Amino acid sequence: MTSKELLYVEDALGHEQYFQTKCYETMQQLQDPELKNFVGQLQQAHQTLFRNFYGLL
């Protein structure tokens, strides 16, 4: 893996971690169960993407 590719993966990891955190924070503030469930699914999707990117290292 080139240094440029490694920088891209590190950047992608940071983005996915940020999105995962924001989804979690938003989910904690929601009252509507259906919307809360949807945001929880988004959080899980970002967690999966994080793991996939991390697996490239």
Phi, psi and omega in degrees: 000132180284165180295326178293318177295320178297320177297321178297316180296318178298319178295316179297321177299316179298318179296315181295323177295319178298312181298320179298316179296315181294322177297317180297313180299318179294317181301322181293337183267345184281146178257326182290118183299322182292316179292321178299319178296318180298314179294326175297323177293322176297319179299316180296323178296318179291327177295319178295316178297320177301312180299319180296315178296318180298325179295340178288340182279000000 
